[in-house]
């Protein structure tokens, strides 16, 4: 997965903090080093949800047992929440 991302040009350097031996350390790594199969799983769940796939159907694939656990798992920005609401409102006003 990391090699595919590197080949795709996902090489931006990302900076984050970690606590090691009780001290805060700033770490810089290329983004492709931080990608894993779990990244794909979470992206699939989030993108499917944004596209309007019912949560219960996505949960059947991801293995989440409760909707509350599934909704915590998604990574949605405020803009994405607003876009989802706008899509639903457009369905009702278009009738």
Secondary structure as UniProt FT lines:
FT   HELIX           2..7
FT   TURN            8..9
FT   STRAND          13..20
FT   TURN            21..22
FT   STRAND          23..30
FT   HELIX           31..34
FT   HELIX           37..50
FT   TURN            51..52
FT   HELIX           55..62
FT   HELIX           67..73
FT   HELIX           78..93
//
